[in-house]
């Protein structure tokens, strides 16, 4: 089982950017068409990845209300955090 230590959560992106909850997720959704699942990100499903999700929750790496979890490669997480910090008019 993968422990996903090097992958980052959307909560961690929000914290790194000093942004409101959900900021990283909205940016992720905006870029989704140019991303590749398994390469740029993984989605942990509650039904299959319960143990990994609970470990992330215990470690404070995800939002308490998270059911399914998106984890990002560090380069993508850094990109999203930079976009989240950018002024709103440059995010278009």
DSSP file (Angstrom, degrees, kcal/mol; ACC not computed):
  #  RESIDUE AA STRUCTURE BP1 BP2  ACC     N-H-->O    O-->H-N    N-H-->O    O-->H-N    TCO  KAPPA ALPHA  PHI   PSI    X-CA   Y-CA   Z-CA
    1    1 A X              0   0    0      0, 0.0     2,-0.3     0, 0.0     0, 0.0   0.000 360.0 360.0 360.0 137.7    0.0    0.0    0.0
    2    2 A X        -     0   0    0      1,-0.1    50,-0.0     2,-0.1     0, 0.0  -0.616 360.0-161.0 -79.3 134.9    1.2    3.5   -0.9
    3    3 A X        -     0   0    0     -2,-0.3    -1,-0.1    52,-0.0     0, 0.0   0.540  23.9-141.8 -95.1  -6.8    1.5    5.9    2.0
    4    4 A X    >   +     0   0    0      1,-0.1     3,-0.6     2,-0.1    -2,-0.1   0.768  45.9 150.6  57.8  31.0    1.5    9.0   -0.2
    5    5 A X  T 3  S+     0   0    0      1,-0.2    -1,-0.1     3,-0.0    -3,-0.0   0.864  72.6  45.2 -62.3 -35.6    4.0   10.8    1.9
    6    6 A X  T 3  S+     0   0    0      2,-0.1    68,-0.3    67,-0.0    -1,-0.2   0.609  99.0  85.9 -86.5 -10.2    5.4   12.8   -1.1
    7    7 A X  S <  S-     0   0    0     -3,-0.6     2,-0.4    66,-0.1    66,-0.2  -0.577  70.8-140.5 -87.2 153.7    2.0   13.6   -2.5
    8    8 A X  E     -A   72   0A   0     64,-2.9    64,-3.4    -2,-0.2     2,-0.1  -0.893   6.8-132.6-119.2 146.9    0.1   16.7   -1.2
    9    9 A X  E  >  -A   71   0A   0     -2,-0.4     4,-1.6    62,-0.2    62,-0.2  -0.434  26.9-111.8 -89.7 166.5   -3.5   17.2   -0.4
   10   10 A X  H  > S+     0   0    0     60,-0.7     4,-2.5     1,-0.2    14,-0.3   0.818 119.7  58.1 -67.2 -30.5   -5.7   20.1   -1.5
   11   11 A X  H  > S+     0   0    0     50,-0.3     4,-2.5     2,-0.2    -1,-0.2   0.918 105.1  50.1 -62.4 -42.8   -5.9   21.2    2.2
   12   12 A X  H  > S+     0   0    0     49,-0.5     4,-2.5     2,-0.2    -2,-0.2   0.853 109.1  51.9 -65.4 -34.3   -2.1   21.4    2.1
   13   13 A X  H  X S+     0   0    0     -4,-1.6     4,-2.1     2,-0.2     6,-0.2   0.944 109.7  48.9 -64.3 -48.0   -2.3   23.5   -1.0
   14   14 A X  H  X>S+     0   0    0     -4,-2.5     5,-2.6     1,-0.2     4,-0.9   0.919 113.7  46.7 -58.0 -44.3   -4.8   25.9    0.6
   15   15 A X  H ><5S+     0   0    0     -4,-2.5     3,-0.6     1,-0.2    -1,-0.2   0.919 110.8  51.1 -65.2 -43.6   -2.6   26.2    3.7
   16   16 A X  H 3<5S+     0   0    0     -4,-2.5    -1,-0.2     1,-0.2    -2,-0.2   0.846 115.6  42.8 -62.4 -33.8    0.6   26.8    1.7
   17   17 A X  H 3<5S-     0   0    0     -4,-2.1    -1,-0.2    -5,-0.2    -2,-0.2   0.591 106.1-125.5 -87.3 -11.4   -1.1   29.5   -0.3
   18   18 A X  T <<5 +     0   0    0     -4,-0.9     2,-0.2    -3,-0.6    -3,-0.2   0.848  64.4 145.3  66.1  32.8   -2.8   31.1    2.7
   19   19 A X      < -     0   0    0     -5,-2.6    -1,-0.2    -6,-0.2     3,-0.1  -0.592  54.3 -90.6-105.3 162.8   -6.0   30.6    0.8
   20   20 A X    >   -     0   0    0     -2,-0.2     3,-2.1     1,-0.2     4,-0.3  -0.289  57.4 -79.7 -67.9 154.2   -9.6   29.8    1.8
   21   21 A X  T 3  S+     0   0    0      1,-0.3    -1,-0.2     2,-0.1   -10,-0.1  -0.290 119.3  25.4 -52.8 133.2  -10.8   26.3    2.0
   22   22 A X  T 3> S+     0   0    0    -12,-0.1     4,-2.4    -3,-0.1    -1,-0.3   0.261  87.0 109.8  94.7 -11.8  -11.7   25.0   -1.5
   23   23 A X  H <> S+     0   0    0     -3,-2.1     4,-2.0     1,-0.2     5,-0.2   0.942  81.5  45.5 -62.3 -47.9   -9.3   27.4   -3.4
   24   24 A X  H  > S+     0   0    0     -4,-0.3     4,-2.6   -14,-0.3    -1,-0.2   0.886 111.9  52.9 -62.4 -39.1   -7.0   24.6   -4.4
   25   25 A X  H  > S+     0   0    0      2,-0.2     4,-2.7     1,-0.2    -1,-0.2   0.917 107.8  50.1 -64.1 -43.8   -9.9   22.4   -5.4
   26   26 A X  H  X S+     0   0    0     -4,-2.4     4,-1.8     1,-0.2    -1,-0.2   0.911 113.3  46.2 -62.4 -41.2  -11.4   25.1   -7.7
   27   27 A X  H  X S+     0   0    0     -4,-2.0     4,-1.8     2,-0.2    -2,-0.2   0.904 110.8  53.3 -66.7 -40.6   -8.0   25.6   -9.4
   28   28 A X  H  X S+     0   0    0     -4,-2.6     4,-0.9     1,-0.2     3,-0.3   0.934 109.2  48.7 -58.3 -47.4   -7.5   21.8   -9.7
   29   29 A X  H  < S+     0   0    0     -4,-2.7     3,-0.4     1,-0.2     4,-0.3   0.870 108.7  54.3 -62.0 -37.1  -10.9   21.5  -11.4
   30   30 A X  H  < S+     0   0    0     -4,-1.8     3,-0.3     1,-0.2    -1,-0.2   0.856 116.1  37.6 -65.0 -34.8  -10.0   24.4  -13.8
   31   31 A X  H >< S+     0   0    0     -4,-1.8     3,-2.1    -3,-0.3     4,-0.4   0.475  85.8 105.4 -94.0  -3.7   -6.8   22.6  -14.9
   32   32 A X  G >< S+     0   0    0     -4,-0.9     3,-1.6    -3,-0.4    -1,-0.2   0.794  70.2  62.5 -52.6 -37.9   -8.2   19.1  -14.9
   33   33 A X  G 3  S+     0   0    0     -4,-0.3    -1,-0.3    -3,-0.3    -2,-0.1   0.764 107.5  44.4 -61.8 -25.4   -8.4   18.8  -18.7
   34   34 A X  G <  S+     0   0    0     -3,-2.1    -1,-0.3     2,-0.0     2,-0.2   0.388 102.0  86.5-100.0   4.2   -4.6   19.2  -19.0
   35   35 A X    <   -     0   0    0     -3,-1.6     2,-0.5    -4,-0.4    -7,-0.0  -0.649  66.5-138.9-104.3 160.4   -3.7   16.8  -16.1
   36   36 A X    >>> -     0   0    0     -2,-0.2     4,-3.1     6,-0.0     3,-1.5  -0.969  17.5-129.1-123.3 119.8   -3.3   13.1  -16.1
   37   37 A X  B 345S+b   41   0A   0     -2,-0.5     5,-0.2     1,-0.2     0, 0.0  -0.433  97.8  24.1 -64.5 136.3   -4.6   10.9  -13.3
   38   38 A X  T 345S+     0   0    0      3,-4.2    -1,-0.2    -2,-0.1     4,-0.1   0.034 127.6  50.1  94.6 -25.5   -1.9    8.6  -11.9
   39   39 A X  T <45S+     0   0    0     -3,-1.5    -2,-0.2     2,-0.2     3,-0.1   0.800 125.8  16.9-105.5 -54.6    0.8   11.0  -13.1
   40   40 A X  T  <5S-     0   0    0     -4,-3.1    33,-2.6     1,-0.3     2,-0.3   0.771 134.1  -1.8 -90.9 -30.4   -0.2   14.4  -11.8
   41   41 A X  E   < -bC  37  72A   0     -5,-1.0    -3,-4.2    31,-0.2     2,-0.3  -0.974  55.4-146.8-154.9 162.8   -2.7   13.4   -9.2
   42   42 A X  E     - C   0  71A   0     29,-2.4    29,-2.8    -2,-0.3     2,-0.5  -0.966  12.8-142.0-131.8 152.5   -4.5   10.4   -7.7
   43   43 A X  E     - C   0  70A   0     -2,-0.3     2,-0.6    27,-0.2    27,-0.2  -0.970  11.8-152.1-116.0 119.5   -8.0   10.1   -6.3
   44   44 A X  E     - C   0  69A   0     25,-3.6    25,-2.3    -2,-0.5     2,-0.4  -0.807  13.1-148.0 -90.2 125.2   -8.4    8.0   -3.2
   45   45 A X    >>  -     0   0    0     -2,-0.6     4,-3.8    23,-0.2     3,-0.9  -0.798  12.8-135.7 -97.5 132.6  -11.9    6.5   -3.0
   46   46 A X  T 34 S+     0   0    0     -2,-0.4     4,-0.5     1,-0.3    -1,-0.1   0.851 104.9  55.3 -52.4 -38.0  -13.4    5.9    0.5
   47   47 A X  T 34 S+     0   0    0      1,-0.2    -1,-0.3     2,-0.1     3,-0.0   0.816 124.5  20.7 -69.2 -30.3  -14.6    2.5   -0.6
   48   48 A X  T <4 S+     0   0    0     -3,-0.9    -2,-0.2     1,-0.1     3,-0.2   0.691 130.0  39.9-109.9 -25.1  -11.2    1.2   -1.7
   49   49 A X     X  +     0   0    0     -4,-3.8     4,-2.5     1,-0.1     5,-0.2  -0.063  67.5 132.1-120.7  31.5   -8.7    3.5    0.1
   50   50 A X  H  > S+     0   0    0     -4,-0.5     4,-2.7     1,-0.2     5,-0.2   0.882  73.6  50.5 -53.6 -46.1  -10.3    3.9    3.6
   51   51 A X  H  > S+     0   0    0      1,-0.2     4,-2.0     2,-0.2    -1,-0.2   0.921 111.9  46.2 -62.5 -45.5   -7.1    3.1    5.5
   52   52 A X  H  > S+     0   0    0      2,-0.2     4,-2.3     1,-0.2    -1,-0.2   0.904 113.4  50.1 -64.3 -41.4   -5.0    5.6    3.6
   53   53 A X  H  X S+     0   0    0     -4,-2.5     4,-2.4     1,-0.2    -2,-0.2   0.915 110.0  50.0 -63.8 -43.1   -7.6    8.3    3.9
   54   54 A X  H  X S+     0   0    0     -4,-2.7     4,-2.7    -5,-0.2    -1,-0.2   0.873 109.1  52.0 -64.6 -36.1   -8.0    7.7    7.6
   55   55 A X  H  X S+     0   0    0     -4,-2.0     4,-2.1     2,-0.2    -1,-0.2   0.928 110.5  48.1 -64.2 -44.5   -4.2    8.0    8.0
   56   56 A X  H  <>S+     0   0    0     -4,-2.3     5,-2.5     2,-0.2     6,-0.7   0.893 112.4  49.7 -61.6 -39.7   -4.2   11.3    6.2
   57   57 A X  H ><5S+     0   0    0     -4,-2.4     3,-1.5     1,-0.2    -2,-0.2   0.935 110.2  49.4 -64.5 -46.9   -7.1   12.5    8.4
   58   58 A X  H 3<5S+     0   0    0     -4,-2.7    -1,-0.2     1,-0.3    -2,-0.2   0.863 110.0  52.4 -59.6 -36.4   -5.3   11.5   11.6
   59   59 A X  T 3<5S-     0   0    0     -4,-2.1    -1,-0.3    -5,-0.2    -2,-0.2   0.494 113.8-120.0 -79.9  -2.8   -2.2   13.3   10.4
   60   60 A X  T < 5S+     0   0    0     -3,-1.5    -3,-0.2    -4,-0.3    -2,-0.1   0.713  77.2 125.1  74.0  20.6   -4.2   16.4    9.7
   61   61 A X      < +     0   0    0     -5,-2.5   -49,-0.5    -6,-0.2   -50,-0.3   0.635  66.3  41.3 -89.2 -14.5   -3.4   16.5    6.0
   62   62 A X  S    S-     0   0    0     -6,-0.7     2,-0.1   -51,-0.1    -2,-0.0  -0.850  96.5 -86.8-127.4 164.4   -6.9   16.5    4.7
   63   63 A X    >   -     0   0    0     -2,-0.3     3,-2.0     1,-0.1    -2,-0.1  -0.455  37.1-122.4 -68.9 143.6  -10.1   18.3    5.7
   64   64 A X  T 3  S+     0   0    0      1,-0.3    -1,-0.1    -2,-0.1    -7,-0.0   0.803 111.7  52.5 -57.3 -31.3  -12.1   16.5    8.4
   65   65 A X  T 3  S+     0   0    0      2,-0.0    -1,-0.3     0, 0.0     2,-0.1   0.458  80.4 125.5 -86.2  -1.0  -15.1   16.4    6.1
   66   66 A X    <   +     0   0    0     -3,-2.0     3,-0.1     1,-0.2    -4,-0.1  -0.346  27.6 170.5 -63.5 135.5  -13.2   14.8    3.1
   67   67 A X  S    S+     0   0    0      1,-0.6     2,-0.4    -2,-0.1    -1,-0.2   0.767  73.7  23.3-106.3 -66.8  -14.8   11.6    1.8
   68   68 A X  S    S-     0   0    0    -23,-0.1    -1,-0.6   -22,-0.1     2,-0.4  -0.817  85.5-144.7 -98.3 146.6  -12.8   10.9   -1.4
   69   69 A X  E     - C   0  44A   0    -25,-2.3   -25,-3.6    -2,-0.4     2,-0.5  -0.936  10.2-152.0-125.3 132.4   -9.4   12.6   -1.5
   70   70 A X  E     - C   0  43A   0     -2,-0.4   -60,-0.7   -27,-0.2     2,-0.4  -0.880  16.2-168.5 -97.6 127.7   -7.3   14.1   -4.3
   71   71 A X  E     -AC   9  42A   0    -29,-2.8   -29,-2.4    -2,-0.5     2,-0.3  -0.946   7.0-152.4-117.3 142.4   -3.6   14.0   -3.8
   72   72 A X  E     -AC   8  41A   0    -64,-3.4   -64,-2.9    -2,-0.4   -31,-0.2  -0.848  20.4-111.1-117.6 144.9   -1.2   15.9   -6.0
   73   73 A X     >  -     0   0    0    -33,-2.6     4,-2.5    -2,-0.3     3,-0.4  -0.409  43.5-108.2 -61.6 150.8    2.4   15.5   -7.1
   74   74 A X  H  > S+     0   0    0    -68,-0.3     4,-2.6     1,-0.2     5,-0.2   0.861 117.4  54.4 -54.8 -40.1    4.5   18.1   -5.5
   75   75 A X  H  > S+     0   0    0      1,-0.2     4,-1.9     2,-0.2    -1,-0.2   0.909 111.7  44.1 -63.4 -41.1    5.1   20.1   -8.8
   76   76 A X  H  > S+     0   0    0     -3,-0.4     4,-2.7     2,-0.2     5,-0.2   0.909 112.3  52.5 -69.0 -41.6    1.3   20.4   -9.3
   77   77 A X  H  X S+     0   0    0     -4,-2.5     4,-2.4     1,-0.2    -2,-0.2   0.911 110.0  48.9 -59.9 -42.4    0.7   21.3   -5.7
   78   78 A X  H  X S+     0   0    0     -4,-2.6     4,-2.3    -5,-0.2    -1,-0.2   0.906 110.4  51.2 -64.3 -41.5    3.3   24.0   -5.9
   79   79 A X  H  X S+     0   0    0     -4,-1.9     4,-2.4     2,-0.2    -2,-0.2   0.928 111.4  47.2 -61.2 -45.8    1.7   25.3   -9.2
   80   80 A X  H  X S+     0   0    0     -4,-2.7     4,-2.5     1,-0.2    -2,-0.2   0.901 110.9  51.6 -64.2 -40.6   -1.8   25.4   -7.6
   81   81 A X  H  X S+     0   0    0     -4,-2.4     4,-1.6     2,-0.2    -1,-0.2   0.902 110.2  49.4 -63.3 -40.3   -0.5   27.2   -4.5
   82   82 A X  H  X S+     0   0    0     -4,-2.3     4,-1.1     1,-0.2    -2,-0.2   0.918 112.1  47.9 -64.4 -42.9    1.2   29.8   -6.7
   83   83 A X  H  < S+     0   0    0     -4,-2.4     3,-0.4     1,-0.2    -2,-0.2   0.891 109.5  53.3 -63.8 -38.9   -2.0   30.3   -8.6
   84   84 A X  H  < S+     0   0    0     -4,-2.5    -1,-0.2     1,-0.2    -2,-0.2   0.814 109.6  48.7 -67.0 -29.9   -4.0   30.6   -5.4
   85   85 A X  H  < S+     0   0    0     -4,-1.6    -1,-0.2    -5,-0.2    -2,-0.2   0.713  93.2  98.3 -80.4 -20.6   -1.6   33.3   -4.1
   86   86 A X  S  < S-     0   0    0     -4,-1.1     5,-0.1    -3,-0.4    -3,-0.0  -0.306  90.6 -91.3 -68.8 149.3   -1.9   35.3   -7.4
   87   87 A X    >   -     0   0    0      1,-0.1     3,-1.7     3,-0.1     4,-0.4  -0.300  39.8-112.8 -57.0 145.8   -4.2   38.2   -7.6
   88   88 A X  G >  S+     0   0    0      1,-0.3     3,-1.4     2,-0.2     4,-0.2   0.810 113.0  60.5 -54.2 -36.8   -7.7   37.2   -8.9
   89   89 A X  G >  S+     0   0    0      1,-0.3     3,-0.5     2,-0.2    -1,-0.3   0.748 102.1  53.2 -68.8 -20.8   -7.4   39.1  -12.2
   90   90 A X  G <  S+     0   0    0     -3,-1.7    -1,-0.3     1,-0.2    -2,-0.2   0.507  94.3  72.3 -88.6  -3.7   -4.3   37.0  -13.2
   91   91 A X  G <         0   0    0     -3,-1.4    -1,-0.2    -4,-0.4    -2,-0.2   0.420 360.0 360.0 -90.0   1.8   -6.1   33.7  -12.6
   92   92 A X    <         0   0    0     -3,-0.5    -1,-0.2    -4,-0.2    -2,-0.1   0.476 360.0 360.0 -77.0 360.0   -8.3   34.0  -15.7
